[in-house]
Amino acid sequence: MSREIKFRIWDKLAEYYITPESLNQQHYIITLNGEFVNLQNGAGGKECIIERFTGLQDKNGVEIYEGDIIKLPDGNTGVVEFCSGHFYHTAQTNLTGPLYWNEVIGNLLQNPELLK
């Protein structure tokens, strides 16, 4: 079983996401101890939050990452998290298999008001 390994990084100081599409990746690394570092200026570390791609997409084909707020068909919302070796949603345990019925409506860092 293979899964695409991707990350997005939240820069707490600048308050925006750093993604592979938004910058030249040859100057950035994620260290073995899990810190994001800019090799040009040493920025990163505690100022950045690393969010992993779950390998899944919502009903609209949007990639689901840690920290995303997902809306279920019944109207419940919750945050995607990773714990004990798997991704889960606070309103639905164990995010495995296709999630066509769920929808990413935002993320915890930019849209905390979306949580009910």
Biopython code that builds the backbone (N, CA, C, O; Angstrom):
import numpy as np
from Bio.PDB.StructureBuilder import StructureBuilder

atoms = [
    (1, "MET", "N", (0.847, -1.173, 0.000)),
    (1, "MET", "CA", (0.000, 0.000, 0.000)),
    (1, "MET", "C", (0.892, 1.236, 0.000)),
    (1, "MET", "O", (1.783, 1.364, 0.839)),
    (2, "SER", "N", (0.655, 2.130, -0.927)),
    (2, "SER", "CA", (1.439, 3.361, -0.947)),
    (2, "SER", "C", (0.513, 4.555, -0.814)),
    (2, "SER", "O", (-0.655, 4.511, -1.200)),
    (3, "ARG", "N", (1.060, 5.614, -0.263)),
    (3, "ARG", "CA", (0.292, 6.826, -0.039)),
    (3, "ARG", "C", (1.197, 7.998, -0.367)),
    (3, "ARG", "O", (2.384, 7.995, -0.043)),
    (4, "GLU", "N", (0.625, 8.992, -1.010)),
    (4, "GLU", "CA", (1.394, 10.188, -1.336)),
    (4, "GLU", "C", (1.724, 10.929, -0.043)),
    (4, "GLU", "O", (0.838, 11.198, 0.768)),
    (5, "ILE", "N", (3.008, 11.261, 0.146)),
    (5, "ILE", "CA", (3.455, 11.969, 1.334)),
    (5, "ILE", "C", (3.577, 13.448, 0.984)),
    (5, "ILE", "O", (4.425, 13.838, 0.181)),
    (6, "LYS", "N", (2.721, 14.270, 1.596)),
    (6, "LYS", "CA", (2.732, 15.708, 1.349)),
    (6, "LYS", "C", (2.483, 16.436, 2.661)),
    (6, "LYS", "O", (1.911, 15.884, 3.601)),
    (7, "PHE", "N", (2.925, 17.683, 2.703)),
    (7, "PHE", "CA", (2.730, 18.514, 3.879)),
    (7, "PHE", "C", (2.335, 19.914, 3.444)),
    (7, "PHE", "O", (2.602, 20.324, 2.314)),
    (8, "ARG", "N", (1.701, 20.639, 4.342)),
    (8, "ARG", "CA", (1.573, 22.080, 4.198)),
    (8, "ARG", "C", (2.035, 22.655, 5.539)),
    (8, "ARG", "O", (1.887, 22.023, 6.585)),
    (9, "ILE", "N", (2.587, 23.844, 5.487)),
    (9, "ILE", "CA", (3.195, 24.450, 6.664)),
    (9, "ILE", "C", (2.493, 25.767, 6.967)),
    (9, "ILE", "O", (2.355, 26.610, 6.081)),
    (10, "TRP", "N", (2.047, 25.955, 8.214)),
    (10, "TRP", "CA", (1.454, 27.216, 8.630)),
    (10, "TRP", "C", (2.546, 28.055, 9.282)),
    (10, "TRP", "O", (3.145, 27.643, 10.275)),
    (11, "ASP", "N", (2.803, 29.233, 8.719)),
    (11, "ASP", "CA", (3.765, 30.171, 9.272)),
    (11, "ASP", "C", (3.006, 31.053, 10.263)),
    (11, "ASP", "O", (2.206, 31.899, 9.862)),
    (12, "LYS", "N", (3.263, 30.851, 11.569)),
    (12, "LYS", "CA", (2.531, 31.576, 12.605)),
    (12, "LYS", "C", (2.790, 33.082, 12.549)),
    (12, "LYS", "O", (1.890, 33.876, 12.819)),
    (13, "LEU", "N", (4.004, 33.472, 12.203)),
    (13, "LEU", "CA", (4.349, 34.893, 12.183)),
    (13, "LEU", "C", (3.700, 35.617, 11.010)),
    (13, "LEU", "O", (3.129, 36.695, 11.179)),
    (14, "ALA", "N", (3.788, 35.021, 9.814)),
    (14, "ALA", "CA", (3.236, 35.644, 8.605)),
    (14, "ALA", "C", (1.742, 35.328, 8.433)),
    (14, "ALA", "O", (1.053, 35.992, 7.658)),
    (15, "GLU", "N", (1.244, 34.313, 9.157)),
    (15, "GLU", "CA", (-0.141, 33.866, 9.099)),
    (15, "GLU", "C", (-0.589, 33.481, 7.688)),
    (15, "GLU", "O", (-1.579, 33.996, 7.169)),
    (16, "TYR", "N", (0.170, 32.559, 7.081)),
    (16, "TYR", "CA", (-0.215, 31.999, 5.791)),
    (16, "TYR", "C", (0.393, 30.607, 5.656)),
    (16, "TYR", "O", (1.324, 30.238, 6.371)),
    (17, "TYR", "N", (-0.174, 29.837, 4.700)),
    (17, "TYR", "CA", (0.331, 28.496, 4.438)),
    (17, "TYR", "C", (1.457, 28.527, 3.422)),
    (17, "TYR", "O", (1.409, 29.261, 2.435)),
    (18, "ILE", "N", (2.471, 27.715, 3.686)),
    (18, "ILE", "CA", (3.544, 27.454, 2.734)),
    (18, "ILE", "C", (3.250, 26.073, 2.165)),
    (18, "ILE", "O", (3.152, 25.101, 2.913)),
    (19, "THR", "N", (3.111, 25.982, 0.853)),
    (19, "THR", "CA", (2.828, 24.710, 0.191)),
    (19, "THR", "C", (3.847, 24.516, -0.924)),
    (19, "THR", "O", (4.521, 25.471, -1.309)),
    (20, "PRO", "N", (3.973, 23.304, -1.447)),
    (20, "PRO", "CA", (4.912, 23.091, -2.556)),
    (20, "PRO", "C", (4.635, 24.011, -3.740)),
    (20, "PRO", "O", (5.557, 24.390, -4.463)),
    (21, "GLU", "N", (3.369, 24.371, -3.941)),
    (21, "GLU", "CA", (3.007, 25.230, -5.062)),
    (21, "GLU", "C", (3.383, 26.688, -4.814)),
    (21, "GLU", "O", (3.470, 27.471, -5.760)),
    (22, "SER", "N", (3.608, 27.067, -3.539)),
    (22, "SER", "CA", (3.800, 28.480, -3.214)),
    (22, "SER", "C", (5.261, 28.908, -3.088)),
    (22, "SER", "O", (5.527, 30.091, -2.876)),
    (23, "LEU", "N", (6.209, 27.991, -3.212)),
    (23, "LEU", "CA", (7.610, 28.376, -3.057)),
    (23, "LEU", "C", (8.558, 27.398, -3.724)),
    (23, "LEU", "O", (8.157, 26.318, -4.157)),
    (24, "ASN", "N", (9.804, 27.788, -3.800)),
    (24, "ASN", "CA", (10.852, 26.949, -4.359)),
    (24, "ASN", "C", (11.294, 25.969, -3.278)),
    (24, "ASN", "O", (11.983, 26.363, -2.337)),
    (25, "GLN", "N", (10.912, 24.709, -3.396)),
    (25, "GLN", "CA", (11.130, 23.716, -2.355)),
    (25, "GLN", "C", (12.589, 23.344, -2.105)),
    (25, "GLN", "O", (12.880, 22.702, -1.095)),
    (26, "GLN", "N", (13.499, 23.716, -2.968)),
    (26, "GLN", "CA", (14.881, 23.294, -2.737)),
    (26, "GLN", "C", (15.542, 24.030, -1.578)),
    (26, "GLN", "O", (16.664, 23.685, -1.205)),
    (27, "HIS", "N", (14.887, 25.029, -0.997)),
    (27, "HIS", "CA", (15.479, 25.771, 0.112)),
    (27, "HIS", "C", (14.844, 25.445, 1.456)),
    (27, "HIS", "O", (15.168, 26.083, 2.458)),
    (28, "TYR", "N", (13.955, 24.475, 1.499)),
    (28, "TYR", "CA", (13.246, 24.135, 2.716)),
    (28, "TYR", "C", (13.346, 22.647, 2.990)),
    (28, "TYR", "O", (13.374, 21.837, 2.063)),
    (29, "ILE", "N", (13.400, 22.287, 4.280)),
    (29, "ILE", "CA", (13.413, 20.876, 4.665)),
    (29, "ILE", "C", (12.544, 20.666, 5.902)),
    (29, "ILE", "O", (12.261, 21.610, 6.641)),
    (30, "ILE", "N", (12.130, 19.439, 6.117)),
    (30, "ILE", "CA", (11.536, 19.024, 7.379)),
    (30, "ILE", "C", (12.570, 18.105, 8.010)),
    (30, "ILE", "O", (12.914, 17.068, 7.442)),
    (31, "THR", "N", (13.065, 18.481, 9.181)),
    (31, "THR", "CA", (14.133, 17.735, 9.833)),
    (31, "THR", "C", (13.607, 16.419, 10.398)),
    (31, "THR", "O", (12.396, 16.210, 10.471)),
    (32, "LEU", "N", (14.507, 15.543, 10.791)),
    (32, "LEU", "CA", (14.118, 14.263, 11.361)),
    (32, "LEU", "C", (13.379, 14.414, 12.685)),
    (32, "LEU", "O", (12.640, 13.516, 13.089)),
    (33, "ASN", "N", (13.571, 15.545, 13.364)),
    (33, "ASN", "CA", (12.818, 15.758, 14.606)),
    (33, "ASN", "C", (11.518, 16.514, 14.356)),
    (33, "ASN", "O", (10.873, 16.966, 15.302)),
    (34, "GLY", "N", (11.123, 16.658, 13.069)),
    (34, "GLY", "CA", (9.829, 17.195, 12.717)),
    (34, "GLY", "C", (9.724, 18.703, 12.670)),
    (34, "GLY", "O", (8.625, 19.241, 12.800)),
    (35, "GLU", "N", (10.833, 19.405, 12.488)),
    (35, "GLU", "CA", (10.786, 20.857, 12.370)),
    (35, "GLU", "C", (10.983, 21.278, 10.926)),
    (35, "GLU", "O", (11.781, 20.685, 10.200)),
    (36, "PHE", "N", (10.256, 22.300, 10.516)),
    (36, "PHE", "CA", (10.367, 22.884, 9.186)),
    (36, "PHE", "C", (11.426, 23.978, 9.247)),
    (36, "PHE", "O", (11.379, 24.842, 10.122)),
    (37, "VAL", "N", (12.392, 23.942, 8.307)),
    (37, "VAL", "CA", (13.495, 24.907, 8.328)),
    (37, "VAL", "C", (13.741, 25.476, 6.938)),
    (37, "VAL", "O", (13.790, 24.745, 5.949)),
    (38, "ASN", "N", (13.896, 26.811, 6.881)),
    (38, "ASN", "CA", (14.314, 27.503, 5.667)),
    (38, "ASN", "C", (15.835, 27.466, 5.658)),
    (38, "ASN", "O", (16.468, 28.050, 6.537)),
    (39, "LEU", "N", (16.432, 26.793, 4.685)),
    (39, "LEU", "CA", (17.884, 26.644, 4.644)),
    (39, "LEU", "C", (18.607, 27.942, 4.298)),
    (39, "LEU", "O", (19.802, 28.067, 4.569)),
    (40, "GLN", "N", (17.911, 28.906, 3.708)),
    (40, "GLN", "CA", (18.552, 30.160, 3.346)),
    (40, "GLN", "C", (18.739, 31.086, 4.540)),
    (40, "GLN", "O", (19.776, 31.736, 4.673)),
    (41, "ASN", "N", (17.725, 31.143, 5.414)),
    (41, "ASN", "CA", (17.828, 32.095, 6.522)),
    (41, "ASN", "C", (17.614, 31.468, 7.899)),
    (41, "ASN", "O", (17.639, 32.181, 8.902)),
    (42, "GLY", "N", (17.408, 30.167, 7.970)),
    (42, "GLY", "CA", (17.239, 29.485, 9.251)),
    (42, "GLY", "C", (15.870, 29.656, 9.881)),
    (42, "GLY", "O", (15.646, 29.170, 10.990)),
    (43, "ALA", "N", (14.944, 30.332, 9.209)),
    (43, "ALA", "CA", (13.600, 30.533, 9.758)),
    (43, "ALA", "C", (12.875, 29.200, 9.851)),
    (43, "ALA", "O", (13.261, 28.219, 9.215)),
    (44, "GLY", "N", (11.839, 29.183, 10.639)),
    (44, "GLY", "CA", (11.036, 27.975, 10.806)),
    (44, "GLY", "C", (10.995, 27.573, 12.255)),
    (44, "GLY", "O", (10.819, 28.413, 13.138)),
    (45, "GLY", "N", (11.157, 26.286, 12.505)),
    (45, "GLY", "CA", (11.146, 25.800, 13.878)),
    (45, "GLY", "C", (9.803, 25.995, 14.551)),
    (45, "GLY", "O", (8.770, 25.604, 14.008)),
    (46, "LYS", "N", (9.810, 26.593, 15.721)),
    (46, "LYS", "CA", (8.601, 26.772, 16.530)),
    (46, "LYS", "C", (7.607, 27.758, 15.918)),
    (46, "LYS", "O", (6.452, 27.812, 16.342)),
    (47, "GLU", "N", (8.047, 28.546, 14.914)),
    (47, "GLU", "CA", (7.148, 29.500, 14.259)),
    (47, "GLU", "C", (6.283, 28.831, 13.196)),
    (47, "GLU", "O", (5.432, 29.486, 12.594)),
    (48, "CYS", "N", (6.488, 27.540, 12.959)),
    (48, "CYS", "CA", (5.763, 26.845, 11.892)),
    (48, "CYS", "C", (5.046, 25.614, 12.430)),
    (48, "CYS", "O", (5.541, 24.920, 13.317)),
    (49, "ILE", "N", (3.870, 25.364, 11.871)),
    (49, "ILE", "CA", (3.090, 24.171, 12.210)),
    (49, "ILE", "C", (3.016, 23.307, 10.957)),
    (49, "ILE", "O", (2.566, 23.762, 9.906)),
    (50, "ILE", "N", (3.459, 22.059, 11.075)),
    (50, "ILE", "CA", (3.453, 21.121, 9.954)),
    (50, "ILE", "C", (2.146, 20.329, 9.985)),
    (50, "ILE", "O", (1.789, 19.748, 11.010)),
    (51, "GLU", "N", (1.433, 20.309, 8.848)),
    (51, "GLU", "CA", (0.200, 19.545, 8.729)),
    (51, "GLU", "C", (0.358, 18.512, 7.615)),
    (51, "GLU", "O", (0.740, 18.847, 6.493)),
    (52, "ARG", "N", (0.060, 17.255, 7.939)),
    (52, "ARG", "CA", (0.222, 16.150, 6.987)),
    (52, "ARG", "C", (-1.017, 15.969, 6.117)),
    (52, "ARG", "O", (-2.147, 16.188, 6.553)),
    (53, "PHE", "N", (-0.774, 15.571, 4.900)),
    (53, "PHE", "CA", (-1.842, 15.187, 3.977)),
    (53, "PHE", "C", (-2.336, 13.804, 4.376)),
    (53, "PHE", "O", (-1.528, 12.910, 4.627)),
    (54, "THR", "N", (-3.646, 13.616, 4.439)),
    (54, "THR", "CA", (-4.214, 12.331, 4.852)),
    (54, "THR", "C", (-4.152, 11.266, 3.765)),
    (54, "THR", "O", (-4.272, 10.073, 4.043)),
    (55, "GLY", "N", (-3.962, 11.713, 2.510)),
    (55, "GLY", "CA", (-4.031, 10.791, 1.386)),
    (55, "GLY", "C", (-5.451, 10.668, 0.852)),
    (55, "GLY", "O", (-5.698, 9.903, -0.081)),
    (56, "LEU", "N", (-6.387, 11.415, 1.436)),
    (56, "LEU", "CA", (-7.795, 11.342, 1.073)),
    (56, "LEU", "C", (-8.286, 12.671, 0.509)),
    (56, "LEU", "O", (-7.679, 13.721, 0.722)),
    (57, "GLN", "N", (-9.392, 12.597, -0.209)),
    (57, "GLN", "CA", (-10.036, 13.794, -0.745)),
    (57, "GLN", "C", (-11.494, 13.827, -0.292)),
    (57, "GLN", "O", (-12.103, 12.789, -0.032)),
    (58, "ASP", "N", (-12.042, 15.043, -0.205)),
    (58, "ASP", "CA", (-13.445, 15.167, 0.175)),
    (58, "ASP", "C", (-14.350, 14.935, -1.034)),
    (58, "ASP", "O", (-13.862, 14.573, -2.104)),
    (59, "LYS", "N", (-15.644, 15.136, -0.882)),
    (59, "LYS", "CA", (-16.609, 14.856, -1.957)),
    (59, "LYS", "C", (-16.413, 15.758, -3.170)),
    (59, "LYS", "O", (-16.914, 15.448, -4.251)),
    (60, "ASN", "N", (-15.692, 16.874, -3.011)),
    (60, "ASN", "CA", (-15.429, 17.797, -4.114)),
    (60, "ASN", "C", (-14.023, 17.632, -4.696)),
    (60, "ASN", "O", (-13.612, 18.412, -5.555)),
    (61, "GLY", "N", (-13.289, 16.622, -4.235)),
    (61, "GLY", "CA", (-11.939, 16.382, -4.727)),
    (61, "GLY", "C", (-10.873, 17.228, -4.046)),
    (61, "GLY", "O", (-9.733, 17.269, -4.509)),
    (62, "VAL", "N", (-11.224, 17.907, -2.950)),
    (62, "VAL", "CA", (-10.270, 18.733, -2.203)),
    (62, "VAL", "C", (-9.448, 17.831, -1.290)),
    (62, "VAL", "O", (-10.002, 17.004, -0.565)),
    (63, "GLU", "N", (-8.127, 17.991, -1.326)),
    (63, "GLU", "CA", (-7.261, 17.193, -0.463)),
    (63, "GLU", "C", (-7.513, 17.526, 1.001)),
    (63, "GLU", "O", (-7.706, 18.687, 1.360)),
    (64, "ILE", "N", (-7.510, 16.487, 1.847)),
    (64, "ILE", "CA", (-7.778, 16.650, 3.270)),
    (64, "ILE", "C", (-6.454, 16.575, 4.043)),
    (64, "ILE", "O", (-5.703, 15.608, 3.921)),
    (65, "TYR", "N", (-6.188, 17.619, 4.841)),
    (65, "TYR", "CA", (-4.980, 17.726, 5.667)),
    (65, "TYR", "C", (-5.360, 17.764, 7.142)),
    (65, "TYR", "O", (-6.504, 18.050, 7.496)),
    (66, "GLU", "N", (-4.383, 17.470, 7.994)),
    (66, "GLU", "CA", (-4.548, 17.712, 9.423)),
    (66, "GLU", "C", (-4.966, 19.159, 9.600)),
    (66, "GLU", "O", (-4.503, 20.034, 8.868)),
    (67, "GLY", "N", (-5.826, 19.416, 10.553)),
    (67, "GLY", "CA", (-6.248, 20.777, 10.824)),
    (67, "GLY", "C", (-7.412, 21.251, 9.991)),
    (67, "GLY", "O", (-7.960, 22.323, 10.248)),
    (68, "ASP", "N", (-7.809, 20.467, 8.983)),
    (68, "ASP", "CA", (-8.963, 20.860, 8.173)),
    (68, "ASP", "C", (-10.245, 20.680, 8.974)),
    (68, "ASP", "O", (-10.365, 19.769, 9.793)),
    (69, "ILE", "N", (-11.189, 21.559, 8.722)),
    (69, "ILE", "CA", (-12.516, 21.439, 9.307)),
    (69, "ILE", "C", (-13.400, 20.790, 8.256)),
    (69, "ILE", "O", (-13.520, 21.283, 7.134)),
    (70, "ILE", "N", (-14.021, 19.671, 8.638)),
    (70, "ILE", "CA", (-14.846, 18.901, 7.718)),
    (70, "ILE", "C", (-16.302, 18.977, 8.165)),
    (70, "ILE", "O", (-16.614, 18.873, 9.351)),
    (71, "LYS", "N", (-17.176, 19.160, 7.191)),
    (71, "LYS", "CA", (-18.616, 19.143, 7.451)),
    (71, "LYS", "C", (-19.178, 17.811, 6.982)),
    (71, "LYS", "O", (-18.971, 17.405, 5.838)),
    (72, "LEU", "N", (-19.883, 17.142, 7.865)),
    (72, "LEU", "CA", (-20.532, 15.872, 7.552)),
    (72, "LEU", "C", (-21.938, 16.133, 7.027)),
    (72, "LEU", "O", (-22.478, 17.219, 7.243)),
    (73, "PRO", "N", (-22.545, 15.164, 6.341)),
    (73, "PRO", "CA", (-23.892, 15.349, 5.794)),
    (73, "PRO", "C", (-24.940, 15.740, 6.839)),
    (73, "PRO", "O", (-25.917, 16.416, 6.515)),
    (74, "ASP", "N", (-24.738, 15.317, 8.095)),
    (74, "ASP", "CA", (-25.717, 15.649, 9.147)),
    (74, "ASP", "C", (-25.511, 17.054, 9.706)),
    (74, "ASP", "O", (-26.235, 17.477, 10.607)),
    (75, "GLY", "N", (-24.510, 17.790, 9.166)),
    (75, "GLY", "CA", (-24.262, 19.158, 9.605)),
    (75, "GLY", "C", (-23.217, 19.297, 10.691)),
    (75, "GLY", "O", (-22.788, 20.412, 10.990)),
    (76, "ASN", "N", (-22.791, 18.179, 11.297)),
    (76, "ASN", "CA", (-21.738, 18.234, 12.304)),
    (76, "ASN", "C", (-20.418, 18.650, 11.659)),
    (76, "ASN", "O", (-20.176, 18.379, 10.483)),
    (77, "THR", "N", (-19.577, 19.305, 12.439)),
    (77, "THR", "CA", (-18.242, 19.663, 11.978)),
    (77, "THR", "C", (-17.221, 19.220, 13.010)),
    (77, "THR", "O", (-17.555, 18.990, 14.172)),
    (78, "GLY", "N", (-15.995, 19.104, 12.584)),
    (78, "GLY", "CA", (-14.908, 18.754, 13.477)),
    (78, "GLY", "C", (-13.591, 18.942, 12.762)),
    (78, "GLY", "O", (-13.556, 19.288, 11.581)),
    (79, "VAL", "N", (-12.503, 18.711, 13.485)),
    (79, "VAL", "CA", (-11.165, 18.944, 12.961)),
    (79, "VAL", "C", (-10.485, 17.602, 12.681)),
    (79, "VAL", "O", (-10.588, 16.671, 13.479)),
    (80, "VAL", "N", (-9.790, 17.510, 11.544)),
    (80, "VAL", "CA", (-9.020, 16.316, 11.201)),
    (80, "VAL", "C", (-7.738, 16.327, 12.037)),
    (80, "VAL", "O", (-7.019, 17.325, 12.073)),
    (81, "GLU", "N", (-7.467, 15.216, 12.700)),
    (81, "GLU", "CA", (-6.285, 15.093, 13.555)),
    (81, "GLU", "C", (-5.578, 13.772, 13.283)),
    (81, "GLU", "O", (-6.152, 12.861, 12.687)),
    (82, "PHE", "N", (-4.324, 13.678, 13.726)),
    (82, "PHE", "CA", (-3.541, 12.444, 13.601)),
    (82, "PHE", "C", (-3.134, 12.012, 14.996)),
    (82, "PHE", "O", (-2.552, 12.794, 15.748)),
    (83, "CYS", "N", (-3.437, 10.768, 15.344)),
    (83, "CYS", "CA", (-3.092, 10.257, 16.669)),
    (83, "CYS", "C", (-3.013, 8.732, 16.601)),
    (83, "CYS", "O", (-3.806, 8.093, 15.909)),
    (84, "SER", "N", (-2.070, 8.164, 17.311)),
    (84, "SER", "CA", (-1.922, 6.708, 17.413)),
    (84, "SER", "C", (-1.865, 6.027, 16.049)),
    (84, "SER", "O", (-2.430, 4.948, 15.869)),
    (85, "GLY", "N", (-1.191, 6.647, 15.096)),
    (85, "GLY", "CA", (-0.960, 6.015, 13.810)),
    (85, "GLY", "C", (-2.050, 6.168, 12.777)),
    (85, "GLY", "O", (-1.958, 5.571, 11.705)),
    (86, "HIS", "N", (-3.089, 6.954, 13.061)),
    (86, "HIS", "CA", (-4.118, 7.139, 12.037)),
    (86, "HIS", "C", (-4.734, 8.535, 12.116)),
    (86, "HIS", "O", (-4.637, 9.224, 13.131)),
    (87, "PHE", "N", (-5.367, 8.925, 11.020)),
    (87, "PHE", "CA", (-6.089, 10.188, 10.959)),
    (87, "PHE", "C", (-7.510, 9.944, 11.420)),
    (87, "PHE", "O", (-8.088, 8.892, 11.148)),
    (88, "TYR", "N", (-8.065, 10.904, 12.110)),
    (88, "TYR", "CA", (-9.458, 10.802, 12.501)),
    (88, "TYR", "C", (-10.079, 12.189, 12.518)),
    (88, "TYR", "O", (-9.388, 13.203, 12.412)),
    (89, "HIS", "N", (-11.374, 12.209, 12.652)),
    (89, "HIS", "CA", (-12.141, 13.436, 12.676)),
    (89, "HIS", "C", (-12.858, 13.480, 14.019)),
    (89, "HIS", "O", (-13.354, 12.457, 14.490)),
    (90, "THR", "N", (-12.917, 14.639, 14.631)),
    (90, "THR", "CA", (-13.505, 14.724, 15.966)),
    (90, "THR", "C", (-14.973, 14.321, 16.008)),
    (90, "THR", "O", (-15.477, 13.950, 17.068)),
    (91, "ALA", "N", (-15.674, 14.387, 14.864)),
    (91, "ALA", "CA", (-17.080, 13.980, 14.835)),
    (91, "ALA", "C", (-17.259, 12.577, 14.264)),
    (91, "ALA", "O", (-18.375, 12.056, 14.238)),
    (92, "GLN", "N", (-16.164, 11.959, 13.805)),
    (92, "GLN", "CA", (-16.244, 10.626, 13.199)),
    (92, "GLN", "C", (-14.889, 9.965, 13.403)),
    (92, "GLN", "O", (-13.881, 10.488, 12.929)),
    (93, "THR", "N", (-14.837, 8.858, 14.076)),
    (93, "THR", "CA", (-13.549, 8.232, 14.326)),
    (93, "THR", "C", (-13.036, 7.510, 13.094)),
    (93, "THR", "O", (-13.810, 6.970, 12.304)),
    (94, "ASN", "N", (-11.732, 7.509, 12.944)),
    (94, "ASN", "CA", (-10.987, 6.785, 11.916)),
    (94, "ASN", "C", (-11.338, 7.194, 10.482)),
    (94, "ASN", "O", (-12.286, 6.673, 9.893)),
    (95, "LEU", "N", (-10.577, 8.115, 9.939)),
    (95, "LEU", "CA", (-10.765, 8.570, 8.558)),
    (95, "LEU", "C", (-10.139, 7.567, 7.595)),
    (95, "LEU", "O", (-9.022, 7.777, 7.123)),
    (96, "THR", "N", (-10.823, 6.515, 7.310)),
    (96, "THR", "CA", (-10.311, 5.545, 6.352)),
    (96, "THR", "C", (-11.328, 5.354, 5.247)),
    (96, "THR", "O", (-12.531, 5.490, 5.474)),
    (97, "GLY", "N", (-10.855, 5.040, 4.058)),
    (97, "GLY", "CA", (-11.740, 4.825, 2.934)),
    (97, "GLY", "C", (-12.199, 6.124, 2.307)),
    (97, "GLY", "O", (-11.833, 7.206, 2.767)),
    (98, "PRO", "N", (-13.003, 6.022, 1.257)),
    (98, "PRO", "CA", (-13.460, 7.216, 0.555)),
    (98, "PRO", "C", (-14.377, 8.060, 1.439)),
    (98, "PRO", "O", (-15.205, 7.540, 2.187)),
    (99, "LEU", "N", (-14.206, 9.358, 1.333)),
    (99, "LEU", "CA", (-15.012, 10.272, 2.144)),
    (99, "LEU", "C", (-15.877, 11.151, 1.257)),
    (99, "LEU", "O", (-15.923, 12.365, 1.452)),
    (100, "TYR", "N", (-16.569, 10.557, 0.279)),
    (100, "TYR", "CA", (-17.311, 11.369, -0.674)),
    (100, "TYR", "C", (-18.398, 12.193, -0.015)),
    (100, "TYR", "O", (-18.797, 13.226, -0.551)),
    (101, "TRP", "N", (-18.875, 11.767, 1.115)),
    (101, "TRP", "CA", (-19.977, 12.472, 1.773)),
    (101, "TRP", "C", (-19.504, 13.639, 2.631)),
    (101, "TRP", "O", (-20.335, 14.441, 3.058)),
    (102, "ASN", "N", (-18.222, 13.769, 2.901)),
    (102, "ASN", "CA", (-17.686, 14.855, 3.711)),
    (102, "ASN", "C", (-17.226, 16.002, 2.828)),
    (102, "ASN", "O", (-16.993, 15.823, 1.633)),
    (103, "GLU", "N", (-17.097, 17.188, 3.427)),
    (103, "GLU", "CA", (-16.669, 18.359, 2.680)),
    (103, "GLU", "C", (-15.732, 19.207, 3.538)),
    (103, "GLU", "O", (-16.062, 19.547, 4.674)),
    (104, "VAL", "N", (-14.551, 19.550, 2.986)),
    (104, "VAL", "CA", (-13.643, 20.470, 3.666)),
    (104, "VAL", "C", (-14.242, 21.865, 3.539)),
    (104, "VAL", "O", (-14.487, 22.345, 2.432)),
    (105, "ILE", "N", (-14.478, 22.517, 4.686)),
    (105, "ILE", "CA", (-15.073, 23.855, 4.656)),
    (105, "ILE", "C", (-14.110, 24.928, 5.156)),
    (105, "ILE", "O", (-14.452, 26.110, 5.156)),
    (106, "GLY", "N", (-12.925, 24.535, 5.576)),
    (106, "GLY", "CA", (-11.929, 25.485, 6.066)),
    (106, "GLY", "C", (-10.877, 24.745, 6.856)),
    (106, "GLY", "O", (-10.746, 23.526, 6.752)),
    (107, "ASN", "N", (-10.125, 25.493, 7.649)),
    (107, "ASN", "CA", (-9.142, 24.864, 8.517)),
    (107, "ASN", "C", (-9.091, 25.601, 9.847)),
    (107, "ASN", "O", (-9.497, 26.758, 9.953)),
    (108, "LEU", "N", (-8.589, 24.911, 10.851)),
    (108, "LEU", "CA", (-8.589, 25.402, 12.220)),
    (108, "LEU", "C", (-7.815, 26.700, 12.382)),
    (108, "LEU", "O", (-8.199, 27.546, 13.189)),
    (109, "LEU", "N", (-6.742, 26.874, 11.641)),
    (109, "LEU", "CA", (-5.892, 28.045, 11.820)),
    (109, "LEU", "C", (-6.450, 29.301, 11.178)),
    (109, "LEU", "O", (-6.239, 30.399, 11.694)),
    (110, "GLN", "N", (-7.163, 29.166, 10.058)),
    (110, "GLN", "CA", (-7.710, 30.322, 9.373)),
    (110, "GLN", "C", (-9.193, 30.550, 9.636)),
    (110, "GLN", "O", (-9.677, 31.674, 9.501)),
    (111, "ASN", "N", (-9.924, 29.495, 10.010)),
    (111, "ASN", "CA", (-11.385, 29.585, 10.143)),
    (111, "ASN", "C", (-11.908, 28.928, 11.413)),
    (111, "ASN", "O", (-12.828, 28.114, 11.319)),
    (112, "PRO", "N", (-11.378, 29.233, 12.595)),
    (112, "PRO", "CA", (-11.846, 28.553, 13.811)),
    (112, "PRO", "C", (-13.327, 28.783, 14.103)),
    (112, "PRO", "O", (-13.948, 27.994, 14.815)),
    (113, "GLU", "N", (-13.893, 29.852, 13.562)),
    (113, "GLU", "CA", (-15.303, 30.162, 13.784)),
    (113, "GLU", "C", (-16.239, 29.150, 13.128)),
    (113, "GLU", "O", (-17.430, 29.126, 13.437)),
    (114, "LEU", "N", (-15.718, 28.313, 12.223)),
    (114, "LEU", "CA", (-16.552, 27.325, 11.544)),
    (114, "LEU", "C", (-16.918, 26.134, 12.413)),
    (114, "LEU", "O", (-17.832, 25.380, 12.081)),
    (115, "LEU", "N", (-16.207, 25.960, 13.525)),
    (115, "LEU", "CA", (-16.530, 24.846, 14.424)),
    (115, "LEU", "C", (-17.767, 25.188, 15.235)),
    (115, "LEU", "O", (-17.885, 26.288, 15.776)),
    (116, "LYS", "N", (-18.673, 24.251, 15.312)),
    (116, "LYS", "CA", (-19.916, 24.467, 16.090)),
    (116, "LYS", "C", (-19.710, 24.032, 17.516)),
    (116, "LYS", "O", (-20.629, 24.130, 18.330)),
]
sb = StructureBuilder()
sb.init_structure("model")
sb.init_model(0)
sb.init_chain("A")
sb.init_seg("    ")
for serial, (resi, resn, name, xyz) in enumerate(atoms, 1):
    if name == "N":
        sb.init_residue(resn, " ", resi, " ")
    sb.init_atom(name, np.array(xyz, "f"), 0.0, 1.0, " ", f" {name:<3s}", serial, name[0])
structure = sb.get_structure()
